[in-house]
């Protein structure tokens, strides 16, 4: 029996959702996050990436 990748991904997503997990965004910010470094990155690097 062959299982397509789409069905497998959908099943994993349903399993994660059932347990309250989400792969789209973290539930909290990292404790090690340095806001000033993040601000510089957003100002200098992110516009070039867009």
N, C-alpha and C positions, 0 to 999 in steps of 0.2 A: 504494500500500500504506500503510495507516494503522498507526501505532505508538501504543499507549496509553502514558500517562505512567507507569503502574505498571511496565510492561516496561522502559521507559527508565531509571527509577530503579534497578530491580533490576540492570540491566546495568552501570550506573555503579558500584553497590556492589560487584559481582563484580570489576570492573576494579580498583577501589581495593584490595580485599582481596587480589587476586592480586599486587599490588605492595607489600603489607605496610602499606597505609595504612588508617586508620580515621577515620570522621567523628564518632565518638562522644566521643572524648576526646583531648586533646593528648598527645604522647609525652613532653613534659617541661614543667616550669614556666617561665614567662617570666623572663628575667634581670632585668627591671625590676620584678618583683613586690615590693611593700612589704607584708610580713606584718602589720605593725601596722595599716595602713589596711584590709587585708582583714579582720582581726579585728573592727575597728569596724563595717565594713559588715555582717558576719555577725551581729553583736550587734544593730545598730540597724535595718538595712533588711530583711534577709532574713525576720525574723519577720512583718513587715507584708506581705511579698510572699506568704507562705504563706497 
